[in-house]
């Protein structure tokens, strides 16, 4: 048993509709006594494929002591018996979230069981797959190596974004674009106010965006930022906030994560006015 991300269900919000059930690739959820229940920690990988499908907002993730997820047990007991499309959907789910070890474990089990899967079906965006696997908005993409050139004739600038996703809840701590990189943690409103955000701050950096006032499950942000420092071994963290008081919560999160982490990294604060001026830029 170890402390890890795992599904949490708010029973007061859950109405037992069951929409989450087919959208859990691992078969970890069942409706029991009119409520969705996590039937086994072993079957929950904590990646949250079911979260966006809950119309009541009753599902989130939390970090707690739980039995370790067992990919081989999941695919043997739940995935294979559901058929080829579910196997493909499950493999795509793992691949999209950058879970290389689980993906390799799944392929090993399929090989042992003599089950052949065309991996081209896993790699393509197949909208014939089960609903939870199609066109995932949380698919991890790192396009930092792609070369771009400015269009001098028109004066248009290219985007400096080199990753997906960008929302802090959706970024896996093991994403390739975080590894040993300089990271900016940006309040949602900053890029709308700061005219040269891409050119002056996003270029050559990885990004995570968040709103300390409106986002839920802020404790998850703390654990995730700590993982960025310790597991992804990021080089620096630049926190970009607006001048409004609620934005100060983002810097507080970054400081606390840095205190909790075993590694020590430099942290910079950049504060932006609502009119797009840099009010403060300093290492703290």
SULVEN-V188706 format. One record per backbone hydrogen bond with DSSP energy under -0.5 kcal/mol. NH is the residue of the N-H (numbers start at 1). CO is the residue of the C=O. E is the energy in kcal/mol with one decimal. If there is no record, write none. Layout:
NH CO E
NH CO E
This chain:
2 66 -2.2
4 2 -0.6
4 64 -2.4
6 62 -2.3
8 60 -3.2
10 58 -3.0
11 9 -0.9
13 10 -0.7
14 10 -2.1
21 18 -1.1
22 18 -0.6
23 19 -0.5
24 21 -1.5
25 23 -0.7
27 24 -1.6
30 37 -1.9
32 30 -0.7
32 35 -3.0
35 32 -1.3
37 30 -3.2
39 28 -2.7
39 37 -0.8
40 28 -0.6
43 40 -0.9
44 41 -1.3
45 43 -0.6
51 48 -1.0
52 48 -0.6
53 50 -1.2
54 51 -1.6
55 53 -0.7
57 54 -1.1
60 8 -2.4
62 6 -2.6
64 4 -2.1
64 62 -0.7
66 2 -2.8
70 42 -2.1
71 69 -0.6
74 70 -2.4
75 71 -2.6
76 72 -1.9
77 73 -2.7
78 74 -2.6
79 74 -1.6
80 75 -2.4
82 79 -1.3
83 80 -1.6
87 83 -2.0
88 84 -2.6
89 85 -2.4
90 86 -2.5
91 87 -2.5
92 88 -2.4
93 89 -2.3
94 90 -2.1
95 91 -2.5
96 92 -3.2
97 93 -1.1
98 95 -1.6
99 94 -2.5
100 98 -1.7
103 99 -2.3
104 100 -2.5
105 101 -2.5
106 102 -2.5
107 103 -2.1
108 104 -2.0
109 105 -2.0
110 106 -2.5
111 107 -2.2
112 108 -2.4
113 109 -2.3
114 111 -1.1
115 110 -2.9
116 114 -0.6
119 117 -0.8
121 118 -1.7
122 118 -0.6
123 119 -1.9
124 120 -1.5
126 124 -1.5
127 125 -0.9
129 126 -1.9
133 130 -1.9
134 130 -0.7
134 131 -0.7
136 133 -0.5
139 136 -1.4
140 96 -3.4
141 164 -3.4
143 141 -0.5
143 162 -1.5
146 143 -1.0
151 156 -1.3
152 150 -1.2
155 151 -1.7
156 151 -0.7
164 141 -1.8
168 209 -2.5
170 167 -1.4
171 167 -1.0
171 168 -0.6
172 170 -0.6
175 172 -2.2
178 175 -1.8
179 175 -0.8
179 176 -0.6
180 232 -2.5
181 178 -1.9
183 181 -0.5
183 236 -2.4
184 206 -2.8
185 238 -3.1
186 184 -0.7
186 208 -2.8
187 240 -2.8
188 210 -1.3
190 187 -1.7
192 189 -0.8
193 189 -1.2
193 190 -0.9
194 190 -2.7
195 193 -0.8
197 194 -1.5
200 196 -3.0
201 197 -2.3
202 197 -2.0
203 198 -1.7
205 202 -2.1
206 182 -2.4
208 184 -2.3
209 166 -2.5
210 186 -1.9
215 211 -2.1
220 217 -1.2
221 217 -0.8
222 218 -1.5
223 219 -1.9
224 220 -2.6
225 221 -2.8
226 222 -2.0
227 223 -1.9
228 224 -2.1
229 225 -1.7
230 226 -2.6
231 227 -2.4
232 227 -1.9
234 228 -1.8
235 181 -2.2
236 181 -0.6
237 266 -2.0
238 183 -2.8
239 237 -0.6
239 268 -3.4
240 185 -2.9
240 238 -0.6
241 239 -0.6
241 270 -2.4
243 272 -1.5
247 244 -1.4
248 245 -1.8
249 246 -1.2
250 247 -1.8
251 247 -0.8
252 248 -2.0
253 249 -2.0
254 250 -2.1
255 251 -2.6
256 252 -2.3
257 253 -2.7
258 254 -2.3
259 255 -2.2
260 256 -2.2
261 257 -1.7
266 235 -0.6
268 237 -2.2
269 282 -3.1
270 239 -2.7
271 280 -2.7
272 241 -2.8
273 277 -3.0
276 273 -2.0
279 271 -2.6
279 277 -0.8
280 271 -1.4
282 269 -2.3
284 267 -2.8
